[in-house]
Amino acid sequence: MEVSKQASWPDDFLCPISLEVMTDPVILPSGHTFERRSIQRWLDGGHRTCPVTNLPLPPDPTLIPNHALRRLIAAVSVSPAAVSADKALAGDCQGQGAVLGLLAKNREGRHDLSRIPDIVAVLCTVAGSGNARAIDQALVVLNWICSESNELAMEAIKLGAFQLCEALVNDDNCKIAKNAVELARTLEKA
């Protein structure tokens, strides 16, 4: 995966050791995520503490791949050879729905999403994609970031989020309809 250095990346996308965007993120037993090569060098150097917390690690710590973070970074990567973030997210909506779902479940994940350039356009594209899981999760995340930021709410309105909500309030999927109503209410307050 080629990662552009032009983008303004959320801190959670950066390895705490190398300070570069991760391409193969792994989770230590301490719960912190690192680029595999960086943390492997740290461990190969004889260190048996977490570089972030300085807490001791097991003698042979297991590195757990962070697939959700890797997919999210890949989806929003922008480089001359890559497609734009909104097309990348809309193109693989089933997988992105799963990633959005994971991020929507925790406040930090939603906060990081709100800092990604053009995230409102990306989420509006995903919400109009036709994949039920992706639509549902995009609406949840849009609702959260719009309730946290009046600026992002105004951007969503300009991008047609109200019209999108109107089209989705009568959706056969009750969760989508409910989340569309909640997003419309949030946007009305902006």
N, CA, C and O of each residue as an XYZ file, in Angstrom:
760
protein
N       0.855     -1.179      0.000
C       0.000      0.000      0.000
C       0.892      1.231      0.000
O       1.811      1.339      0.812
N       0.625      2.146     -0.899
C       1.369      3.385     -0.963
C       0.600      4.441     -0.181
O      -0.599      4.626     -0.393
N       1.290      5.134      0.725
C       0.634      6.110      1.576
C       1.211      7.482      1.288
O       2.425      7.679      1.332
N       0.339      8.419      0.996
C       0.763      9.777      0.685
C       1.217     10.497      1.937
O       0.625     10.335      3.004
N       2.265     11.291      1.810
C       2.726     12.096      2.931
C       2.023     13.448      2.936
O       2.225     14.251      3.847
N       1.189     13.707      1.913
C       0.499     14.988      1.819
C      -0.644     15.081      2.816
O      -0.934     16.160      3.334
N      -1.282     13.976      3.081
C      -2.484     13.987      3.897
C      -2.151     14.314      5.345
O      -1.052     14.034      5.824
N      -3.100     14.901      6.019
C      -3.000     15.157      7.443
C      -3.606     13.952      8.141
O      -4.825     13.781      8.139
N      -2.776     13.123      8.732
C      -3.232     11.851      9.284
C      -3.544     11.965     10.766
O      -2.828     12.653     11.494
N      -4.597     11.306     11.226
C      -4.868     11.230     12.666
C      -3.705     10.526     13.365
O      -3.061      9.657     12.779
N      -3.438     10.898     14.606
C      -2.336     10.308     15.355
C      -2.437      8.790     15.448
O      -1.416      8.103     15.467
N      -3.651      8.264     15.506
C      -3.820      6.817     15.621
C      -3.396      6.074     14.365
O      -3.268      4.850     14.395
N      -3.176      6.779     13.262
C      -2.700      6.150     12.034
C      -1.171      6.092     12.015
O      -0.583      5.406     11.178
N      -0.528      6.814     12.941
C       0.925      6.914     12.971
C       1.507      5.966     14.003
O       0.970      5.823     15.102
N       2.607      5.319     13.647
C       3.300      4.441     14.585
C       3.961      5.311     15.655
O       4.664      6.262     15.314
N       3.755      5.009     16.938
C       4.376      5.804     17.999
C       5.906      5.747     17.990
O       6.559      6.618     18.566
N       6.480      4.737     17.347
C       7.938      4.615     17.297
C       8.504      5.393     16.112
O       9.377      6.242     16.290
N       8.016      5.112     14.911
C       8.568      5.736     13.699
C       7.900      7.060     13.347
O       8.458      7.856     12.592
N       6.708      7.299     13.891
C       5.895      8.479     13.593
C       5.491      8.553     12.121
O       5.196      9.629     11.603
N       5.480      7.393     11.452
C       5.036      7.302     10.064
C       3.701      6.572     10.012
O       3.350      5.832     10.931
N       2.960      6.787      8.922
C       1.680      6.104      8.743
C       1.946      4.603      8.665
O       2.827      4.153      7.933
N       1.175      3.840      9.426
C       1.377      2.391      9.480
C       0.809      1.711      8.235
O      -0.249      2.088      7.731
N       1.528      0.710      7.755
C       1.045     -0.101      6.643
C       0.742     -1.524      7.096
O      -0.025     -2.235      6.447
N       1.346     -1.940      8.210
C       1.105     -3.271      8.782
C       0.965     -3.112     10.294
O       1.845     -3.533     11.045
N      -0.146     -2.502     10.749
C      -0.302     -2.251     12.180
C      -0.564     -3.534     12.968
O      -1.327     -4.400     12.542
N       0.090     -3.631     14.130
C      -0.111     -4.769     15.029
C      -0.335     -4.240     16.443
O       0.134     -3.162     16.806
N      -1.061     -5.028     17.227
C      -1.389     -4.638     18.594
C      -0.534     -5.455     19.556
O      -0.458     -6.679     19.447
N       0.108     -4.767     20.497
C       0.867     -5.430     21.558
C      -0.090     -5.855     22.670
O      -1.216     -5.362     22.725
N       0.330     -6.756     23.554
C      -0.512     -7.113     24.700
C      -0.880     -5.903     25.571
O      -1.860     -5.956     26.314
N      -0.107     -4.821     25.486
C      -0.417     -3.606     26.255
C      -1.634     -2.875     25.698
O      -2.185     -1.986     26.348
N      -2.057     -3.263     24.468
C      -3.211     -2.635     23.843
C      -2.854     -1.541     22.857
O      -3.740     -1.006     22.189
N      -1.593     -1.196     22.749
C      -1.167     -0.142     21.827
C      -0.800     -0.727     20.470
O      -0.325     -1.858     20.369
N      -1.030      0.071     19.427
C      -0.784     -0.378     18.058
C       0.494      0.254     17.521
O       0.769      1.433     17.747
N       1.270     -0.561     16.802
C       2.544     -0.134     16.231
C       2.681     -0.695     14.824
O       1.995     -1.649     14.457
N       3.566     -0.100     14.041
C       3.966     -0.675     12.759
C       4.772     -1.937     13.073
O       5.669     -1.910     13.916
N       4.453     -3.037     12.396
C       5.092     -4.332     12.700
C       6.624     -4.241     12.678
O       7.280     -4.705     13.610
N       7.199     -3.649     11.626
C       8.662     -3.588     11.529
C       9.274     -2.816     12.689
O      10.311     -3.211     13.220
N       8.635     -1.715     13.085
C       9.183     -0.889     14.163
C       9.148     -1.613     15.501
O      10.139     -1.615     16.232
N       8.025     -2.223     15.822
C       7.932     -2.893     17.126
C       8.774     -4.161     17.132
O       9.304     -4.546     18.174
N       8.904     -4.816     15.975
C       9.751     -6.013     15.921
C      11.211     -5.640     16.175
O      11.923     -6.363     16.872
N      11.662     -4.509     15.608
C      13.032     -4.028     15.873
C      13.211     -3.731     17.358
O      14.242     -4.057     17.946
N      12.188     -3.103     17.963
C      12.207     -2.782     19.394
C      12.372     -4.067     20.216
O      13.209     -4.137     21.115
N      11.569     -5.066     19.895
C      11.620     -6.331     20.635
C      12.929     -7.077     20.360
O      13.515     -7.660     21.273
N      13.387     -7.060     19.101
C      14.650     -7.723     18.753
C      15.837     -7.063     19.451
O      16.874     -7.696     19.648
N      15.685     -5.801     19.821
C      16.730     -5.074     20.548
C      16.775     -5.430     22.026
O      17.563     -4.862     22.781
N      15.929     -6.369     22.439
C      15.949     -6.823     23.829
C      14.997     -6.087     24.753
O      14.948     -6.383     25.947
N      14.246     -5.142     24.231
C      13.297     -4.401     25.069
C      12.106     -5.294     25.391
O      11.586     -5.970     24.503
N      11.675     -5.308     26.623
C      10.502     -6.091     27.025
C       9.498     -5.216     27.767
O       8.830     -5.651     28.705
N       9.413     -3.954     27.308
C       8.406     -3.029     27.830
C       7.683     -2.403     26.649
O       8.216     -2.344     25.541
N       6.470     -1.938     26.895
C       5.722     -1.228     25.863
C       6.381      0.135     25.665
O       6.598      0.845     26.646
N       6.706      0.526     24.432
C       7.340      1.823     24.197
C       6.475      3.016     24.612
O       7.003      4.095     24.881
N       5.165      2.834     24.667
C       4.269      3.938     25.025
C       4.087      4.030     26.536
O       4.237      5.103     27.119
N       3.765      2.902     27.166
C       3.427      2.914     28.597
C       4.600      2.562     29.495
O       4.564      2.833     30.695
N       5.638      1.960     28.928
C       6.797      1.476     29.669
C       6.442      0.332     30.623
O       7.225      0.002     31.515
N       5.270     -0.269     30.439
C       4.863     -1.410     31.250
C       5.513     -2.675     30.700
O       5.750     -2.781     29.496
N       5.805     -3.643     31.587
C       6.443     -4.878     31.123
C       5.544     -5.679     30.190
O       4.320     -5.688     30.323
N       6.195     -6.352     29.238
C       5.503     -7.226     28.291
C       5.848     -8.674     28.629
O       6.849     -8.934     29.295
N       5.024     -9.616     28.172
C       5.371    -11.028     28.366
C       6.713    -11.338     27.683
O       7.138    -10.593     26.800
N       7.382    -12.429     28.084
C       8.686    -12.766     27.492
C       8.660    -12.875     25.964
O       9.609    -12.457     25.301
N       7.602    -13.421     25.411
C       7.482    -13.556     23.952
C       6.127    -12.981     23.534
O       5.194    -13.737     23.266
N       6.010    -11.638     23.477
C       4.698    -11.032     23.221
C       4.138    -11.369     21.840
O       4.864    -11.387     20.846
N       2.845    -11.633     21.802
C       2.151    -11.907     20.548
C       1.775    -10.588     19.891
O       1.236     -9.692     20.541
N       2.063    -10.473     18.596
C       1.681     -9.290     17.830
C       0.409     -9.630     17.066
O       0.412    -10.501     16.196
N      -0.672     -8.940     17.394
C      -1.971     -9.218     16.784
C      -2.211     -8.222     15.655
O      -2.198     -7.015     15.894
N      -2.430     -8.698     14.430
C      -2.693     -7.771     13.316
C      -3.941     -6.930     13.583
O      -4.967     -7.447     14.026
N      -3.841     -5.638     13.310
C      -4.977     -4.731     13.461
C      -5.567     -4.516     12.059
O      -5.301     -3.510     11.402
N      -6.378     -5.495     11.623
C      -6.927     -5.473     10.264
C      -7.841     -4.277     10.022
O      -7.824     -3.686      8.942
N      -8.633     -3.925     11.024
C      -9.569     -2.806     10.848
C      -8.817     -1.510     10.579
O      -9.174     -0.755      9.675
N      -7.780     -1.254     11.362
C      -7.000     -0.034     11.158
C      -6.284     -0.073      9.807
O      -6.234      0.938      9.107
N      -5.732     -1.225      9.436
C      -5.050     -1.334      8.142
C      -6.009     -1.034      6.992
O      -5.649     -0.323      6.054
N      -7.234     -1.576      7.060
C      -8.213     -1.321      5.996
C      -8.616      0.149      5.955
O      -8.773      0.728      4.880
N      -8.780      0.744      7.127
C      -9.163      2.154      7.159
C      -8.063      3.025      6.566
O      -8.340      3.918      5.766
N      -6.820      2.768      6.954
C      -5.707      3.542      6.399
C      -5.645      3.359      4.884
O      -5.440      4.321      4.145
N      -5.821      2.129      4.430
C      -5.796      1.864      2.988
C      -6.927      2.601      2.281
O      -6.745      3.107      1.173
N      -8.093      2.662      2.919
C      -9.251      3.293      2.293
C      -9.088      4.794      2.144
O      -9.580      5.377      1.178
N      -8.407      5.424      3.085
C      -8.294      6.878      3.021
C      -6.943      7.339      2.487
O      -6.669      8.538      2.432
N      -6.102      6.391      2.095
C      -4.799      6.757      1.522
C      -5.009      7.471      0.199
O      -5.806      7.043     -0.635
N      -4.298      8.545      0.024
C      -4.391      9.298     -1.221
C      -2.975      9.487     -1.749
O      -2.115     10.047     -1.069
N      -2.748      9.017     -2.954
C      -1.456      9.211     -3.601
C      -1.717      9.382     -5.090
O      -2.833      9.134     -5.546
N      -0.724      9.795     -5.851
C      -0.950      9.938     -7.289
C      -1.446      8.645     -7.934
O      -2.189      8.693     -8.914
N      -1.046      7.497     -7.401
C      -1.451      6.224     -7.995
C      -2.760      5.696     -7.419
O      -3.332      4.739     -7.940
N      -3.232      6.320     -6.345
C      -4.438      5.814     -5.684
C      -5.647      6.643     -6.076
O      -5.519      7.776     -6.538
N      -6.817      6.062     -5.886
C      -8.045      6.803     -6.137
C      -8.321      7.703     -4.952
O      -7.697      7.558     -3.901
N      -9.258      8.637     -5.111
C      -9.576      9.538     -4.014
C     -10.224      8.766     -2.876
O     -10.737      7.665     -3.076
N     -10.199      9.347     -1.680
C     -10.705      8.654     -0.492
C     -12.174      8.297     -0.624
O     -12.586      7.213     -0.211
N     -12.975      9.198     -1.197
C     -14.399      8.880     -1.295
C     -14.645      7.720     -2.247
O     -15.518      6.892     -1.987
N     -13.901      7.640     -3.339
C     -14.075      6.513     -4.259
C     -13.563      5.225     -3.632
O     -14.141      4.158     -3.839
N     -12.488      5.319     -2.872
C     -11.951      4.117     -2.222
C     -12.951      3.572     -1.218
O     -13.165      2.362     -1.150
N     -13.558      4.444     -0.448
C     -14.533      3.978      0.543
C     -15.795      3.472     -0.120
O     -16.337      2.443      0.284
N     -16.269      4.172     -1.122
C     -17.508      3.754     -1.770
C     -17.312      2.472     -2.565
O     -18.254      1.694     -2.720
N     -16.105      2.239     -3.072
C     -15.848      1.076     -3.900
C     -15.900     -0.244     -3.168
O     -16.235     -1.262     -3.774
N     -15.585     -0.266     -1.898
C     -15.602     -1.513     -1.125
C     -16.457     -1.305      0.107
O     -15.967     -1.386      1.233
N     -17.721     -1.039     -0.105
C     -18.585     -0.630      0.991
C     -18.846     -1.716      2.019
O     -19.050     -1.409      3.194
N     -18.845     -2.954      1.616
C     -19.093     -3.993      2.601
C     -17.963     -4.020      3.629
O     -18.216     -4.035      4.834
N     -16.734     -4.027      3.158
C     -15.594     -4.003      4.069
C     -15.529     -2.702      4.841
O     -15.202     -2.689      6.028
N     -15.839     -1.612      4.166
C     -15.786     -0.326      4.841
C     -16.894     -0.205      5.878
O     -16.715      0.451      6.905
N     -18.030     -0.829      5.619
C     -19.100     -0.835      6.622
C     -18.626     -1.494      7.897
O     -18.955     -1.043      8.994
N     -17.856     -2.557      7.762
C     -17.312     -3.240      8.936
C     -16.323     -2.337      9.667
O     -16.343     -2.258     10.896
N     -15.458     -1.654      8.913
C     -14.487     -0.752      9.528
C     -15.202      0.408     10.208
O     -14.885      0.754     11.347
N     -16.165      1.010      9.516
C     -16.924      2.105     10.122
C     -17.635      1.629     11.377
O     -17.715      2.357     12.366
N     -18.150      0.411     11.337
C     -18.828     -0.148     12.502
C     -17.906     -0.240     13.696
O     -18.296      0.101     14.812
N     -16.680     -0.700     13.473
C     -15.716     -0.791     14.571
C     -15.390      0.589     15.123
O     -15.334      0.780     16.338
N     -15.177      1.543     14.239
C     -14.842      2.891     14.690
C     -16.028      3.581     15.357
O     -15.854      4.349     16.303
N     -17.224      3.306     14.864
C     -18.414      3.941     15.427
C     -18.678      3.482     16.848
O     -19.361      4.166     17.609
N     -18.138      2.324     17.210
C     -18.391      1.776     18.542
C     -17.566      2.440     19.627
O     -17.863      2.261     20.808
N     -16.540      3.200     19.272
C     -15.770      3.859     20.325
C     -15.545      5.324     19.986
O     -15.362      5.695     18.827
N     -15.563      6.124     21.002
C     -15.477      7.577     20.861
C     -14.182      8.010     20.167
O     -14.196      8.909     19.326
N     -13.062      7.365     20.521
C     -11.785      7.748     19.932
C     -11.778      7.501     18.428
O     -11.253      8.312     17.664
N     -12.358      6.388     18.007
C     -12.418      6.086     16.581
C     -13.223      7.115     15.821
O     -12.829      7.540     14.735
N     -14.360      7.523     16.390
C     -15.184      8.546     15.732
C     -14.444      9.874     15.703
O     -14.510     10.608     14.717
N     -13.740     10.177     16.786
C     -12.996     11.434     16.837
C     -11.914     11.454     15.756
O     -11.723     12.469     15.085
N     -11.208     10.336     15.588
C     -10.177     10.263     14.549
C     -10.780     10.408     13.162
O     -10.202     11.069     12.300
N     -11.933      9.797     12.940
C     -12.598      9.927     11.645
C     -12.939     11.376     11.349
O     -12.827     11.820     10.206
N     -13.355     12.117     12.368
C     -13.769     13.507     12.142
C     -12.602     14.387     11.712
O     -12.820     15.476     11.181
N     -11.369     13.937     11.932
C     -10.196     14.733     11.556
C      -9.666     14.400     10.167
O      -8.731     15.050      9.698
N     -10.237     13.407      9.504
C      -9.775     13.024      8.169
C     -10.313     14.034      7.153
O     -11.510     14.321      7.140
N      -9.432     14.575      6.300
C      -9.901     15.533      5.295
C     -10.998     14.919      4.419
O     -10.900     13.764      4.005
N     -12.023     15.694      4.149
C     -13.142     15.290      3.281
C     -13.940     14.101      3.807
O     -14.598     13.411      3.029
N     -13.893     13.852      5.111
C     -14.593     12.687      5.661
C     -16.102     12.794      5.465
O     -16.765     11.776      5.265
N     -16.656     13.996      5.516
C     -18.106     14.141      5.341
C     -18.500     13.701      3.935
O     -19.495     12.997      3.760
N     -17.733     14.110      2.941
C     -18.018     13.687      1.562
C     -17.885     12.176      1.424
O     -18.689     11.539      0.743
N     -16.882     11.606      2.064
C     -16.679     10.158      2.021
C     -17.881      9.445      2.633
O     -18.420      8.507      2.045
N     -18.298      9.894      3.817
C     -19.420      9.245      4.504
C     -20.721      9.412      3.727
O     -21.534      8.489      3.677
N     -20.927     10.577      3.122
C     -22.136     10.774      2.307
C     -22.125      9.833      1.103
O     -23.164      9.290      0.728
N     -20.960      9.643      0.503
C     -20.844      8.714     -0.624
C     -21.158      7.293     -0.182
O     -21.897      6.577     -0.858
N     -20.599      6.885      0.950
C     -20.851      5.537      1.469
C     -22.321      5.374      1.824
O     -22.916      4.335      1.537
N     -22.917      6.398      2.451
C     -24.330      6.320      2.850
C     -25.254      6.204      1.646
O     -26.374      5.710      1.778
N     -24.816      6.642      0.497
C     -25.626      6.517     -0.708
C     -25.234      5.329     -1.573
O     -25.628      5.250     -2.736
N     -24.463      4.407     -1.013
C     -23.869      3.326     -1.808
C     -24.777      2.156     -2.116
O     -24.576      1.480     -3.125
N     -25.769      1.892     -1.282
C     -26.641      0.755     -1.532
C     -26.348     -0.450     -0.671
O     -27.174     -1.361     -0.621
N     -25.201     -0.508      0.022
C     -24.871     -1.608      0.916
C     -25.419     -1.296      2.303
O     -25.037     -0.290      2.902
N     -26.304     -2.137      2.822
C     -27.032     -1.840      4.059
C     -26.112     -1.593      5.251
O     -26.304     -0.624      5.985
N     -25.124     -2.448      5.453
C     -24.254     -2.275      6.615
C     -23.451     -0.983      6.515
O     -23.317     -0.251      7.495
N     -22.920     -0.708      5.331
C     -22.134      0.506      5.139
C     -23.001      1.750      5.312
O     -22.574      2.724      5.931
N     -24.210      1.719      4.770
C     -25.128      2.855      4.911
C     -25.415      3.107      6.383
O     -25.320      4.239      6.857
N     -25.766      2.051      7.100
C     -26.096      2.170      8.517
C     -24.937      2.771      9.303
O     -25.131      3.718     10.066
N     -23.745      2.234      9.126
C     -22.594      2.724      9.884
C     -22.188      4.133      9.455
O     -21.783      4.937     10.294
N     -22.289      4.439      8.174
C     -21.964      5.792      7.713
C     -22.917      6.809      8.336
O     -22.495      7.899      8.721
N     -24.204      6.458      8.437
C     -25.177      7.355      9.072
C     -24.855      7.560     10.544
O     -24.951      8.679     11.049
N     -24.472      6.490     11.237
C     -24.121      6.593     12.660
C     -22.936      7.534     12.847
O     -22.965      8.422     13.699
N     -21.895      7.331     12.043
C     -20.694      8.156     12.178
C     -20.978      9.595     11.753
O     -20.527     10.533     12.411
N     -21.719      9.779     10.665
C     -22.102     11.134     10.243
C     -22.866     11.848     11.348
O     -22.604     13.016     11.635
N     -23.805     11.150     11.964
C     -24.589     11.746     13.040
C     -23.675     12.175     14.184
O     -23.816     13.274     14.719
N     -22.749     11.317     14.551
C     -21.869     11.649     15.663
C     -20.979     12.838     15.338
O     -20.903     13.782     16.124
N     -20.296     12.808     14.178
C     -19.372     13.908     13.892
C     -20.114     15.220     13.647
O     -19.593     16.291     13.956
N     -21.328     15.145     13.093
C     -22.114     16.371     12.882
C     -22.642     16.922     14.201
O     -22.818     18.133     14.339
N     -22.896     16.052     15.167
C     -23.353     16.537     16.471
C     -22.197     17.146     17.257
O     -22.416     17.973     18.142
N     -20.973     16.744     16.942
C     -19.789     17.264     17.625
C     -19.230     18.528     16.972
O     -18.532     19.305     17.623
N     -19.531     18.736     15.692
C     -18.949     19.861     14.967
C     -19.992     20.528     14.073
O     -20.480     19.927     13.116
N     -20.323     21.763     14.394
C     -21.269     22.519     13.585
C     -20.715     22.729     12.172
O     -21.468     22.741     11.198
N     -19.403     22.893     12.070
C     -18.767     23.084     10.761
C     -18.966     21.847      9.876
O     -19.281     21.972      8.692
N     -18.782     20.658     10.453
C     -18.984     19.430      9.684
C     -20.461     19.227      9.363
O     -20.799     18.698      8.304
N     -21.340     19.642     10.268
C     -22.779     19.539     10.005
C     -23.163     20.426      8.819
O     -23.938     20.010      7.958
N     -22.625     21.637      8.774
C     -22.919     22.535      7.659
C     -22.372     21.960      6.344
O     -23.003     22.078      5.293
N     -21.205     21.345      6.419
C     -20.640     20.706      5.224
C     -21.551     19.572      4.746
O     -21.780     19.415      3.547
N     -22.068     18.785      5.696
C     -22.972     17.676      5.343
C     -24.235     18.206      4.675
O     -24.724     17.625      3.706
N     -24.754     19.300      5.193
C     -25.960     19.900      4.606
C     -25.674     20.336      3.166
O     -26.471     20.087      2.262
N     -24.521     20.991      2.966
C     -24.150     21.443      1.620
C     -23.975     20.274      0.653
O     -24.208     20.413     -0.547
N     -23.565     19.127      1.182
C     -23.342     17.946      0.340
C     -24.608     17.123      0.125
O     -24.564     16.055     -0.486
N     -25.739     17.624      0.630
C     -27.009     16.951      0.374
C     -27.403     15.886      1.378
O     -28.168     14.980      1.048
N     -26.893     15.979      2.602
C     -27.212     14.965      3.613
C     -28.699     14.962      3.961
O     -29.263     13.906      4.244
N     -29.346     16.147      3.943
C     -30.799     16.185      4.214
C     -31.559     15.366      3.176
O     -32.429     14.566      3.519
N     -31.225     15.572      1.912
C     -31.899     14.835      0.843
C     -31.635     13.336      0.973
O     -32.516     12.515      0.715
N     -30.434     12.995      1.369
C     -30.090     11.594      1.595
C     -30.950     11.011      2.716
O     -31.466      9.899      2.601
N     -31.096     11.771      3.793
C     -31.933     11.318      4.916
C     -33.385     11.142      4.480
O     -34.036     10.165      4.848
N     -33.887     12.094      3.693
C     -35.267     11.990      3.199
C     -35.466     10.706      2.402
O     -36.510     10.061      2.500
N     -34.469     10.346      1.621
C     -34.575      9.132      0.809
C     -34.486      7.867      1.658
O     -34.997      6.818      1.266
N     -33.840      7.963      2.820
C     -33.607      6.770      3.635
C     -34.592      6.575      4.785
O     -34.625      5.498      5.380
N     -35.399      7.595      5.113
C     -36.307      7.446      6.263
C     -37.366      6.370      6.045
O     -37.900      5.837      7.017
N     -37.676      6.045      4.819
C     -38.664      4.999      4.536
C     -38.010      3.694      4.088
O     -38.666      2.836      3.497
N     -36.725      3.548      4.371
C     -36.003      2.340      3.982
C     -36.599      1.119      4.691
O     -37.069      1.220      5.824
N     -36.574     -0.019      4.022
C     -37.082     -1.262      4.608
C     -36.281     -1.677      5.838
O     -36.811     -2.330      6.738
N     -35.018     -1.302      5.874
C     -34.166     -1.612      7.017
C     -34.458     -0.592      8.119
O     -34.159      0.593      7.972
N     -35.039     -1.059      9.214
C     -35.455     -0.156     10.302
C     -34.285      0.609     10.907
O     -34.440      1.768     11.291
N     -33.107     -0.028     10.996
C     -31.945      0.657     11.564
C     -31.523      1.824     10.682
O     -31.189      2.898     11.181
N     -31.538      1.610      9.375
C     -31.172      2.685      8.449
C     -32.175      3.824      8.562
O     -31.785      4.990      8.640
N     -33.461      3.497      8.572
C     -34.502      4.524      8.682
C     -34.341      5.313      9.980
O     -34.426      6.541      9.976
N     -34.108      4.612     11.087
C     -33.943      5.261     12.397
C     -32.715      6.174     12.394
O     -32.779      7.308     12.869
N     -31.599      5.678     11.859
C     -30.380      6.489     11.827
C     -30.503      7.675     10.881
O     -29.896      8.719     11.121
N     -31.276      7.533      9.815
C     -31.523      8.662      8.907
C     -32.326      9.743      9.620
O     -32.041     10.931      9.467
N     -33.330      9.339     10.399
C     -34.134     10.303     11.167
C     -33.253     11.019     12.189
O     -33.340     12.237     12.343
N     -32.405     10.262     12.885
C     -31.530     10.871     13.893
C     -30.544     11.852     13.262
O     -30.286     12.918     13.821
N     -29.996     11.498     12.108
C     -29.079     12.411     11.423
C     -29.814     13.671     10.981
O     -29.288     14.774     11.130
N     -31.018     13.525     10.442
C     -31.799     14.694     10.017
C     -32.056     15.627     11.201
O     -31.971     16.847     11.061
N     -32.368     15.058     12.360
C     -32.596     15.885     13.566
C     -31.325     16.617     13.976
O     -31.370     17.785     14.363
N     -30.206     15.936     13.891
C     -28.928     16.572     14.226
C     -28.638     17.722     13.268
O     -28.203     18.793     13.690
N     -28.879     17.498     11.983
C     -28.605     18.537     10.985
C     -29.542     19.728     11.140
O     -29.155     20.860     10.852
N     -30.773     19.483     11.592
C     -31.713     20.589     11.809
C     -31.224     21.538     12.891
O     -31.552     22.724     12.865
N     -30.452     21.038     13.832
C     -29.941     21.861     14.937
C     -28.743     22.711     14.522
O     -28.365     23.650     15.224
N     -28.148     22.375     13.377
C     -26.924     23.086     12.944
C     -27.240     24.485     12.451
O     -26.335     25.217     12.052
